């Protein structure tokens, strides 16, 4: 190898990359104190961490050449991830991450005396999402009499929008379940009242996942 080629090879070997940028909320305000993590997607699988400053800025330097994923985690916001590739003589990537409001989850179990038609309880999925909105008033669903007589059980899962006034503004089923059970759950959920989520002191809409488990017990 010629000396000039050797010099180029050495320069390429010591090239260090940078991933930097800012983190904003949906209104365009900077998000301070967000946790930043950069994960190398190549064989090495290394990772680097930092946090955002008061103006939402972050910077991670001395990264090797390769493919990466930027991850941002901040209380009250959904998990953010984005890919980045560092290549060339001066690899630098700047990313402005706009966070979305996080989802919350509510679960409720409705029990009644009766004999299940089939043995074996269904497993309820438990979420661990941050809750920027707080449930203030919860109307419990009634177990439909016809469903009890038929020994019908099931879990109704809904995706709901909590409005700026704390009311359930929209409700959509996410999984198939007995229509009577689904209807009874929906009728109760529409009456629930929340303390709305706040963004910079202002009420905002937020999405919640609600699970209502109907179970019979002898």
Buried (B, 14 or more C-beta within 10 A) or exposed (E): EEEEEEEEEEEEEEBEBBBBBBBBBEEEEBBBEBBBBBBBEEEEEEEBEBEBBEEBEBEBEEBBBBEBBBBBBBEBBBEBEBEBEBEEEEBBBEBEBBBEBBBBBBBBEBEBEBEBEEEEEEEBEEEEBBBBBEBEEBEEBEBBEEBBEEEBBBBBBBBBBBBBEBBBEEBEBEEEBBEBBBBBBBEBBBEBBBBBBBBEEEBBBBBBBBBBBBBBEE
